[in-house]
Amino acid sequence: MKDVRQRAEHHRQAGLKALQSRQWPSAVAEFERAARLEPANAAVQLHLASACVRAGRVDDAFAPARRALDLVPGNPMACRVLAELHHQQNRHADAAAVFDAFPADAPRDHAWHNARGNTMYLAGRLSDAVDAFFQALALRIDAPLVHYRLGLVFKELHMTREATECFRTAVSLDDGRVRALALSLLVHESRQTCDWQCTAQDTAALLAALDDADEGVGQLLSPFALLAVDATPAQQRRIGMLRTRGVALGLVPLPPPPQPRRPGPIRVGYLSNDFYQHATSVLMAELLERRDRDRFHVTLYCHSVNDGSAVAARVRSACDAFVDVTHLSNAAVARRMRDDALDIAVDLKGHTRGSRFEVLAHRPAPVQVAYLGYPATTGAEFIDYLIGDPVVTPLAHAANYSEHIAQLPHSYQPNDRQRALPAAPSRASLGLPDDAVVLCCFNQTYKISPHMLDLWARILHGAPRTVLWMLAWNPHARANLTRELADRGVPEARVCWGDKRTLSQHIARLRCADLFLDTWPCNAHTTASEALWAGVPVLTVPGPTFASRVAASLVSACGLPELAAADDDAYVQLATALANEPATLAGLKAHLDSQRLQLPLFDTDRYARDYEALLQRMFDRAQAGLPPEALPAA
């Protein structure tokens, strides 16, 4: 028996050394030998589970993790390891069940409560998450990660002020990874409530932290946080690169696909968790319906909820195949894509919430594309092309992108001509004056800044017959914006508010507006195309980043490039002039109304032909053995 234990310990030590040297298969083999010799050793079972995960064998990790917890049901580490395995397969409810089954009399340390809180957050059990994080803080009040995670829960509960306080506490307690993470959300949440007292210094601290970030910090950050602040294109690319390297760490590319390719149409696969009532599906639905079914075979690789919405049904029925990959590991999704013989894999998420674009780090397809969902470079070496257009991604901006720019001739953004266009309600029913020029901005409040309010106040002062109509995103933002405008000399009587409504109701009320005032550095995107569809001109100023050039792309595709002003002063001057010249403004609205279905932005048949021609060019280069290169608009 002693000899058996000694041999098991020898293999365990060999496994640990293999882990340290990142020899994952060797580590698995050594721990398997140790486990065969000492199957009742819970520590060996946990080592084996960990090694299997590192080796990309998540499915194989479950058995030893369950065995460890069976051997010692009250072991907090075993509980956490098994729950984490469920998380890796997006089975968050199963992970929560592991914590629920933990014996009531078993010891619970700070790490256990923290892990339970994170599990409950991911499982959507937000009240339980709050309880768990408070218990973790009771054991260690100065834990920055717990304060940060508690802030995430409050954010999900729409308790923005509480979330902001949690993020600020995390910033004060940490000078490393958690601080950078918390700063990004502190800035975002403060902007959501338009509480700008510390915005300038918090933003400066965030950008400084990002400039100093190494790969350890960068891999945890969301580049999305940079879209609405004055980050440079170089900063966006660098943080995208660091984040991508982190999420793709250890992912091994598949062998090259067999040649020649399987005969038949070009096989395109879309990866997303937005195949439900989401802006991405709303924009893409008719594109998928209008595609050339003889030339393109389309598969959706979906890890989103099925909300039963009409748009979800449209998107699914428009495609040749639908694959639910929610509970597959990244490696398994990539293998499924390879087995489906994809020619082109298209990621629709980038660095947005719920993304799994790191699946493409396995190189499941010969051509890999970023499209629509994330308005910036991914920074990913495994993405070949980013689809844009001559306005939103001019070739002169190529250095801002890790991908090769592939341009559509008009706007990069698809649109749905089947969307509702109901009649406008009365202005009185919306609380709007009948005799005023209505300037509106329905962007989310995090896109609004003190600088934008300065410009809007100048416009309102220069056009006294105007009112400003905004979305009441949350009560704190409404109160703060009302006060900020008053400080700029705009009385409350000239500020109108709209509540959140369904899409068709929103488009109907938009028709009561006269001019949409855009924001930057993060423009209106889907919101801008909704306004244009409703016949409302959009005024914008394009900047150096993708997110700051979207509205210019949209108005150009509506035949109104003059609505992309050169700078702040030109924006104010043009808005003021239009507001004081109702006949000119009416002419712009009439152009949008009368030409709606002929405008490139809303001509889905034309868009589908152009889009598929661009995919064909990518495919042809790959088939000819040529590397990706910039594809200018044809």
matplotlib code that plots the C-alpha trace (Angstrom):
import matplotlib.pyplot as plt

x = [0.0, 2.9, 4.5, 1.2, 1.0, 4.6, 4.1, 0.9, 2.7, 5.5, 3.0, 1.3, 4.5, 5.3, 1.9, 2.5, 5.8, 4.1, 1.5, 4.3, 6.0, 2.6, 2.9, -0.9, -1.1, 1.7, 0.1, -3.2, -1.3, 0.6, -2.5, -4.5, -1.8, -1.9, -5.7, -5.6, -3.3, -5.2, -8.8, -10.0, -7.5, -9.7, -6.6, -5.4, -8.9, -9.0, -5.5, -6.7, -9.8, -7.6, -5.2, -8.0, -9.3, -5.8, -5.5, -8.8, -10.7, -13.4, -15.8, -13.2, -12.8, -16.3, -15.7, -12.7, -14.3, -17.5, -15.4, -13.6, -16.8, -18.3, -15.2, -15.3, -18.8, -17.9, -14.7, -15.2, -12.5, -14.1, -17.5, -15.9, -14.1, -17.2, -19.2, -16.6, -16.7, -20.4, -19.7, -17.3, -20.1, -22.5, -24.6, -24.9, -28.0, -26.2, -23.3, -25.8, -27.2, -23.7, -23.6, -27.2, -26.3, -23.2, -23.8, -25.2, -22.7, -19.6, -17.1, -17.5, -14.6, -14.3, -13.4, -16.4, -18.9, -17.2, -17.4, -21.0, -21.9, -20.4, -22.3, -25.6, -24.9, -24.2, -27.3, -29.5, -30.3, -29.4, -30.8, -28.8, -25.7, -26.1, -26.4, -23.3, -21.2, -22.3, -21.2, -17.9, -17.4, -18.3, -15.2, -13.0, -14.3, -11.3, -11.7, -11.8, -12.9, -16.0, -16.9, -16.5, -18.7, -21.3, -21.3, -22.0, -25.1, -26.4, -25.8, -28.0, -30.6, -30.6, -29.4, -26.9, -26.0, -25.2, -23.2, -21.2, -20.4, -19.2, -17.0, -15.5, -14.8, -13.0, -10.9, -9.9, -8.9, -6.8, -4.0, -3.9, -6.3, -9.4, -8.8, -8.7, -11.8, -13.7, -12.6, -14.1, -17.5, -17.3, -16.9, -19.7, -22.2, -21.5, -22.2, -25.4, -26.7, -25.1, -23.4, -20.4, -18.8, -15.8, -16.1, -13.1, -10.7, -12.1, -11.8, -8.2, -7.4, -9.0, -7.0, -3.8, -4.5, -5.1, -1.9, 0.0, -1.9, 0.1, -1.4, -2.4, -4.6, -5.6, -7.0, -9.6, -10.8, -13.6, -12.6, -16.3, -15.7, -13.5, -16.1, -17.9, -14.8, -12.1, -9.8, -7.6, -7.8, -4.4, -5.6, -8.7, -6.6, -4.1, -6.7, -8.5, -5.3, -4.6, -8.1, -8.1, -4.8, -6.2, -9.5, -7.7, -4.8, -4.1, -6.5, -4.9, -5.8, -7.3, -5.2, -5.8, -9.1, -8.9, -8.4, -10.1, -13.1, -16.5, -18.3, -21.4, -22.4, -20.2, -20.8, -21.2, -21.6, -22.7, -21.7, -23.7, -25.9, -28.0, -30.4, -33.5, -35.2, -31.9, -30.6, -28.3, -31.2, -33.5, -30.9, -30.0, -33.3, -34.2, -30.6, -30.7, -34.1, -32.9, -29.7, -28.9, -29.8, -28.2, -24.8, -24.7, -25.5, -26.0, -25.7, -26.4, -24.3, -26.4, -25.7, -28.6, -31.9, -35.0, -37.3, -40.1, -40.1, -41.1, -37.6, -36.0, -38.3, -37.5, -33.8, -33.9, -36.3, -34.2, -31.2, -30.4, -29.3, -29.5, -27.1, -27.5, -24.0, -24.9, -23.6, -20.7, -17.1, -15.3, -13.3, -16.4, -18.0, -15.0, -15.0, -18.6, -17.9, -15.1, -17.2, -19.8, -17.1, -17.5, -15.8, -16.4, -17.0, -18.6, -18.5, -21.3, -20.2, -16.6, -15.9, -19.5, -21.4, -21.9, -19.3, -17.6, -15.6, -12.5, -14.0, -12.5, -9.0, -9.3, -9.4, -12.4, -12.8, -10.4, -11.8, -12.9, -14.8, -15.9, -19.2, -21.8, -22.0, -18.8, -17.9, -14.1, -11.2, -11.2, -7.4, -7.5, -4.9, -7.3, -9.9, -9.0, -11.5, -13.6, -16.6, -17.0, -17.5, -15.6, -17.0, -16.9, -13.7, -11.7, -8.6, -6.5, -7.5, -6.1, -3.5, -6.3, -7.4, -5.8, -8.1, -8.0, -10.8, -13.4, -15.6, -19.2, -20.0, -22.6, -23.2, -21.9, -25.1, -28.0, -31.6, -35.0, -37.6, -40.2, -39.9, -43.0, -43.7, -46.8, -48.5, -47.3, -49.3, -50.2, -47.5, -49.8, -50.0, -46.2, -46.0, -44.5, -45.6, -47.3, -45.6, -42.0, -39.1, -38.4, -34.7, -34.3, -31.6, -32.7, -29.2, -28.6, -27.4, -23.8, -23.2, -24.1, -21.3, -20.9, -19.4, -22.5, -24.7, -22.6, -23.2, -26.9, -27.4, -25.7, -28.2, -31.2, -30.1, -29.6, -33.0, -35.5, -38.5, -36.9, -37.3, -35.0, -36.5, -34.6, -35.0, -35.7, -33.2, -33.3, -34.6, -31.1, -30.0, -33.2, -32.8, -29.1, -29.6, -32.4, -30.2, -27.1, -29.2, -30.6, -27.0, -26.4, -29.4, -32.0, -35.2, -36.9, -39.9, -37.8, -36.8, -39.1, -38.8, -39.8, -40.2, -39.0, -41.4, -41.6, -39.8, -43.0, -44.1, -40.7, -40.6, -44.1, -43.2, -39.9, -42.0, -43.0, -39.4, -37.8, -34.0, -32.0, -28.9, -26.2, -23.4, -19.8, -17.3, -20.0, -22.7, -26.3, -26.1, -29.3, -31.0, -29.8, -31.1, -34.5, -34.7, -33.8, -36.4, -39.0, -38.0, -36.0, -32.6, -29.6, -26.9, -23.5, -19.7, -17.5, -14.4, -11.3, -12.9, -15.5, -18.0, -17.7, -18.3, -21.4, -23.9, -21.9, -22.0, -25.8, -26.6, -24.3, -26.2, -29.4, -28.0, -27.4, -23.6, -23.9, -25.4, -21.9, -20.6, -16.9, -16.5, -18.3, -18.9, -20.2, -22.5, -24.0, -24.2, -26.0, -28.4, -29.2, -29.8, -32.0, -34.1, -34.6, -35.5, -38.4, -38.8, -35.2, -35.7, -39.1, -37.3, -34.8, -37.6, -39.5, -36.4, -36.2, -40.0, -40.4, -37.2, -37.1, -37.1, -34.8, -32.1, -29.1, -29.5, -32.9, -32.5, -32.0, -31.9, -29.0, -27.3, -27.6, -26.0, -23.2, -22.6, -22.5, -20.2, -17.8, -18.0, -17.3, -14.1, -12.9, -13.7, -12.0, -8.8, -8.7, -9.4, -6.6, -4.2, -3.8, -3.6, -6.2, -5.8, -7.8, -10.8, -11.9, -15.5, -16.3]
y = [0.0, 2.4, 1.6, 2.4, 5.7, 6.5, 5.7, 7.8, 10.7, 10.4, 10.7, 13.6, 15.5, 14.8, 16.1, 19.3, 19.8, 19.3, 21.9, 24.4, 23.8, 24.0, 20.4, 19.9, 16.4, 15.1, 16.6, 14.8, 11.5, 11.8, 12.6, 9.8, 7.4, 8.8, 8.6, 4.9, 4.2, 6.3, 6.7, 7.9, 10.8, 14.0, 16.2, 14.0, 14.1, 17.9, 18.1, 15.8, 17.9, 21.1, 19.5, 18.3, 21.9, 23.2, 20.6, 21.7, 18.5, 20.2, 17.2, 14.9, 17.1, 16.5, 12.9, 13.6, 16.9, 15.0, 12.2, 14.7, 16.3, 12.8, 11.9, 15.1, 16.6, 19.5, 20.5, 24.2, 23.8, 20.8, 22.6, 25.6, 23.5, 21.5, 24.7, 26.4, 23.4, 24.0, 27.7, 26.7, 25.0, 27.9, 25.8, 28.4, 26.9, 23.6, 25.5, 27.1, 23.7, 22.6, 25.4, 24.7, 21.1, 22.0, 20.7, 23.2, 22.4, 22.5, 25.3, 28.3, 30.6, 34.0, 32.4, 30.1, 32.9, 35.0, 32.1, 31.4, 35.1, 35.0, 31.8, 33.2, 36.4, 34.3, 32.1, 35.2, 34.7, 38.3, 38.4, 35.3, 36.9, 40.0, 37.8, 35.8, 38.9, 40.5, 37.3, 37.4, 41.0, 40.1, 37.9, 40.3, 43.9, 45.1, 42.6, 44.7, 41.9, 41.3, 45.0, 45.0, 41.9, 43.3, 46.4, 44.1, 42.7, 46.2, 47.2, 44.3, 45.3, 48.8, 50.2, 52.5, 54.6, 51.5, 50.0, 53.2, 53.2, 49.6, 50.3, 53.4, 51.3, 48.7, 51.4, 52.8, 49.3, 48.1, 49.4, 46.5, 44.4, 45.0, 48.8, 48.9, 46.8, 48.8, 52.1, 51.1, 50.4, 53.4, 55.7, 53.9, 53.9, 57.5, 58.4, 56.4, 58.6, 61.7, 62.3, 64.1, 65.4, 63.0, 62.0, 63.9, 62.6, 59.1, 58.9, 60.2, 57.6, 54.9, 55.9, 56.0, 52.6, 51.2, 52.7, 51.0, 47.7, 44.6, 41.4, 40.2, 43.3, 43.8, 40.3, 41.2, 44.5, 45.1, 47.3, 48.2, 50.7, 52.8, 53.4, 56.3, 58.1, 60.0, 57.0, 57.1, 54.4, 53.2, 52.7, 50.8, 48.5, 47.9, 47.0, 44.9, 43.0, 42.4, 41.3, 38.9, 37.4, 36.7, 35.1, 33.0, 32.0, 28.3, 27.8, 25.6, 26.1, 23.1, 21.6, 23.2, 22.0, 19.2, 20.2, 20.4, 21.9, 20.1, 20.9, 23.1, 26.7, 28.9, 27.9, 30.8, 30.5, 33.3, 33.1, 35.2, 35.2, 38.0, 35.9, 37.2, 40.6, 42.4, 45.2, 42.8, 40.5, 43.4, 44.8, 41.4, 39.7, 40.8, 40.4, 36.8, 36.4, 38.1, 36.1, 34.0, 30.5, 28.9, 30.4, 30.6, 28.0, 29.8, 28.3, 30.1, 29.0, 30.4, 30.7, 33.1, 32.7, 32.0, 34.8, 33.6, 36.9, 37.4, 38.6, 35.5, 33.3, 35.2, 34.9, 31.2, 30.4, 32.5, 30.2, 26.7, 25.3, 26.4, 25.0, 25.6, 25.8, 27.2, 24.3, 23.4, 24.3, 26.7, 23.8, 21.8, 24.7, 25.1, 21.4, 21.6, 24.5, 22.5, 19.4, 21.6, 22.6, 26.3, 28.5, 31.7, 32.2, 35.5, 36.7, 39.2, 40.1, 41.1, 42.6, 42.9, 41.2, 37.5, 37.2, 33.9, 35.2, 33.4, 30.3, 31.6, 31.4, 27.7, 28.6, 26.6, 28.3, 29.4, 32.9, 34.6, 37.9, 40.5, 42.1, 44.5, 43.8, 45.6, 49.0, 48.8, 46.6, 43.3, 43.3, 39.6, 38.0, 35.3, 37.6, 38.2, 40.9, 43.6, 44.7, 48.4, 51.0, 54.0, 56.4, 54.3, 52.5, 54.5, 52.7, 55.6, 54.3, 50.8, 51.2, 51.4, 47.8, 44.4, 43.1, 43.9, 46.4, 45.0, 47.8, 47.7, 50.4, 52.2, 51.8, 48.7, 48.5, 46.3, 47.3, 45.7, 47.2, 45.0, 47.0, 48.9, 52.4, 53.4, 56.7, 59.4, 60.0, 63.6, 65.7, 66.6, 62.9, 62.8, 66.1, 68.0, 71.5, 71.7, 75.0, 74.2, 72.6, 69.4, 68.5, 65.0, 62.6, 59.1, 57.7, 56.0, 58.4, 57.0, 58.5, 62.0, 64.2, 67.7, 68.7, 67.6, 69.5, 72.6, 72.3, 71.5, 74.6, 76.8, 75.4, 76.0, 79.5, 80.2, 78.8, 80.0, 78.1, 74.7, 72.1, 69.3, 65.8, 63.0, 59.4, 59.1, 56.3, 56.4, 58.9, 59.9, 60.8, 62.8, 64.8, 65.4, 66.4, 68.8, 70.4, 70.5, 72.2, 74.7, 75.5, 76.3, 78.6, 76.1, 76.1, 72.9, 74.0, 73.5, 70.0, 67.1, 63.4, 60.2, 56.9, 53.5, 51.9, 49.0, 49.4, 50.2, 52.7, 54.3, 54.7, 56.1, 58.8, 59.6, 60.9, 63.8, 65.0, 67.4, 66.8, 64.1, 65.5, 62.9, 62.3, 61.5, 59.8, 57.1, 57.8, 56.6, 53.4, 51.4, 54.4, 56.6, 54.3, 54.1, 57.9, 58.0, 55.3, 57.5, 60.4, 62.3, 63.8, 63.0, 65.6, 64.3, 64.9, 62.0, 61.4, 59.1, 55.8, 53.4, 54.2, 57.9, 57.5, 55.3, 58.1, 59.7, 56.4, 56.2, 59.7, 59.3, 56.2, 58.3, 60.8, 63.4, 63.6, 67.3, 66.2, 65.0, 68.3, 69.0, 70.0, 71.3, 74.8, 73.5, 71.2, 74.0, 76.4, 73.8, 72.7, 76.3, 77.2, 74.2, 74.9, 78.5, 77.4, 75.0, 74.9, 73.5, 71.0, 70.0, 69.4, 67.0, 65.1, 64.9, 63.5, 60.7, 60.0, 60.0, 58.2, 55.8, 52.4, 53.7, 54.9, 52.6, 52.4, 50.8, 48.9, 45.5, 43.7, 45.9, 45.5, 41.7, 41.6, 43.9, 42.0, 38.6, 40.0, 41.0, 37.5, 36.0, 38.1, 36.9, 33.3, 33.6, 34.9, 32.0, 29.4, 30.9, 30.4, 34.2, 35.8, 38.3, 41.9, 45.1, 44.9, 48.4, 49.1, 47.7]
z = [0.0, 0.8, -2.5, -4.3, -2.5, -3.3, -7.0, -7.1, -5.4, -8.0, -10.9, -9.1, -8.7, -12.4, -13.3, -11.4, -13.1, -16.5, -15.6, -14.7, -18.0, -19.9, -21.1, -20.8, -22.4, -20.3, -17.2, -18.0, -18.5, -15.2, -13.2, -14.8, -13.7, -10.2, -10.2, -11.2, -8.3, -5.8, -7.0, -3.6, -3.6, -4.1, -4.6, -7.5, -9.0, -8.9, -10.5, -13.3, -13.9, -14.1, -16.5, -18.7, -18.9, -19.8, -22.5, -24.1, -22.9, -20.8, -21.3, -19.8, -16.8, -15.4, -14.2, -12.0, -10.7, -9.8, -8.2, -6.1, -4.8, -4.1, -2.1, 0.0, -0.4, 1.9, 0.0, -1.1, -3.8, -5.3, -5.4, -7.1, -9.7, -10.8, -11.0, -13.1, -15.6, -16.0, -16.7, -19.4, -21.2, -20.5, -18.2, -15.5, -13.9, -13.5, -11.8, -9.5, -8.6, -7.5, -5.0, -3.9, -3.1, -1.0, 2.5, 5.0, 7.7, 5.4, 5.8, 3.5, 3.0, 1.3, -2.0, -1.9, -1.3, -4.0, -6.5, -5.5, -6.1, -9.5, -10.3, -9.2, -11.3, -14.4, -13.7, -13.4, -9.8, -8.9, -5.3, -4.4, -6.0, -3.8, -0.7, -1.6, -2.3, 1.0, 2.8, 1.0, 2.1, 5.6, 5.7, 3.7, 3.4, 1.3, -1.6, -4.7, -7.0, -4.9, -4.9, -8.7, -9.1, -6.8, -9.0, -12.0, -10.2, -9.3, -12.9, -14.1, -11.5, -13.1, -9.7, -11.4, -8.4, -6.3, -9.1, -9.5, -5.8, -6.0, -9.0, -7.3, -4.1, -6.3, -7.9, -4.5, -3.2, -6.1, -8.3, -10.8, -12.8, -10.9, -10.9, -14.7, -15.0, -12.5, -14.0, -17.4, -15.9, -13.5, -16.5, -18.4, -15.5, -14.6, -18.1, -18.1, -15.3, -16.8, -13.4, -14.8, -11.6, -11.8, -15.5, -16.8, -14.1, -14.2, -18.0, -17.8, -15.2, -17.4, -20.5, -18.5, -17.0, -20.5, -21.8, -18.9, -19.2, -19.9, -21.3, -17.9, -17.4, -21.0, -21.4, -18.8, -20.2, -22.6, -25.5, -25.8, -22.9, -25.2, -27.9, -26.1, -24.7, -26.5, -27.0, -30.1, -32.8, -31.7, -28.2, -29.4, -31.5, -28.7, -26.1, -28.6, -29.3, -25.6, -24.9, -27.9, -26.8, -23.4, -24.5, -27.1, -24.9, -25.3, -28.1, -30.8, -34.5, -36.3, -39.1, -42.5, -44.1, -46.7, -50.3, -52.7, -50.9, -50.8, -54.1, -53.9, -52.9, -50.8, -47.2, -44.8, -41.1, -38.7, -35.0, -32.5, -29.4, -30.9, -32.9, -31.1, -30.7, -30.9, -33.2, -35.1, -36.0, -36.8, -39.2, -40.8, -41.2, -44.7, -45.9, -45.0, -46.7, -49.9, -50.3, -53.3, -52.1, -55.2, -54.6, -50.7, -48.1, -44.7, -41.2, -37.9, -35.0, -32.1, -28.4, -27.7, -26.0, -28.1, -27.1, -29.4, -31.2, -34.8, -35.8, -34.2, -36.3, -39.5, -39.0, -38.3, -41.2, -43.6, -43.2, -44.4, -41.1, -37.4, -34.8, -31.1, -29.7, -26.4, -24.4, -26.6, -25.7, -28.0, -29.4, -30.1, -31.9, -34.0, -34.8, -35.8, -38.1, -39.7, -40.1, -41.8, -44.3, -43.9, -46.5, -44.6, -40.8, -39.9, -36.3, -35.4, -31.9, -31.5, -28.1, -27.0, -24.2, -24.6, -27.4, -28.2, -31.1, -29.8, -31.3, -34.5, -32.9, -33.8, -37.5, -38.4, -41.8, -44.5, -44.4, -41.2, -41.0, -38.5, -39.4, -38.0, -34.3, -33.0, -34.4, -34.1, -34.8, -32.9, -32.7, -33.5, -35.8, -36.6, -38.2, -41.9, -42.9, -41.3, -43.4, -43.8, -46.5, -47.9, -45.3, -42.1, -42.9, -45.5, -46.7, -45.4, -41.9, -42.5, -39.8, -37.2, -38.0, -37.4, -40.1, -43.8, -44.7, -47.0, -48.3, -49.5, -52.0, -49.9, -46.2, -44.3, -42.4, -43.8, -43.2, -43.2, -45.5, -43.9, -40.6, -39.5, -40.7, -38.8, -39.0, -36.6, -33.4, -32.6, -31.1, -28.2, -27.2, -26.9, -24.9, -27.9, -28.9, -32.3, -33.3, -32.5, -34.5, -32.7, -32.4, -31.0, -29.8, -28.8, -28.2, -24.9, -22.3, -22.0, -25.5, -24.3, -22.8, -21.4, -24.7, -26.6, -24.3, -24.8, -28.6, -28.2, -25.9, -28.6, -31.2, -28.9, -28.2, -31.9, -32.8, -30.2, -31.8, -31.0, -28.3, -27.5, -27.2, -25.6, -24.4, -20.6, -20.3, -16.5, -13.9, -12.7, -16.3, -16.9, -13.7, -14.4, -18.0, -17.1, -14.5, -16.9, -19.6, -17.2, -16.2, -19.9, -20.1, -21.5, -19.4, -18.5, -20.7, -23.8, -22.9, -23.7, -22.8, -24.4, -22.6, -23.8, -26.4, -28.8, -32.1, -34.1, -31.5, -31.5, -35.3, -35.2, -32.7, -34.5, -37.4, -35.2, -35.0, -37.4, -37.0, -35.2, -33.4, -33.3, -30.7, -31.0, -30.5, -30.4, -33.0, -33.2, -35.2, -35.4, -33.8, -36.7, -39.4, -37.6, -37.7, -41.4, -42.1, -40.3, -42.5, -40.0, -41.2, -39.0, -38.4, -37.3, -37.3, -38.3, -36.3, -36.6, -35.3, -36.8, -34.1, -34.8, -38.5, -38.6, -38.9, -41.7, -43.6, -43.1, -44.3, -47.3, -48.2, -48.1, -50.6, -47.8, -47.3, -46.5, -43.1, -42.1, -40.8, -40.8, -37.1, -34.0, -35.3, -38.7, -36.8, -34.7, -37.7, -39.9, -37.1, -36.3, -40.0, -40.6, -37.4, -38.6, -42.1, -41.9, -45.6, -46.1, -43.3, -44.8, -48.1, -46.5, -44.8, -48.1, -49.8, -47.2, -47.4, -51.1, -52.0, -49.0, -50.9, -53.6, -51.2, -51.0, -47.2, -47.6, -50.9, -49.5, -52.9, -53.9, -50.6, -50.7, -54.2, -53.1, -49.9, -51.6, -54.3, -51.5, -49.9, -53.4, -53.7, -50.3, -51.3, -54.7, -53.1, -50.6, -53.4, -55.4, -52.5, -52.1, -48.6, -47.5, -48.6, -48.5, -50.8, -51.9, -52.8, -56.2]

ax = plt.figure().add_subplot(projection="3d")
ax.plot(x, y, z, "-o")
ax.set_aspect("equal")
plt.show()
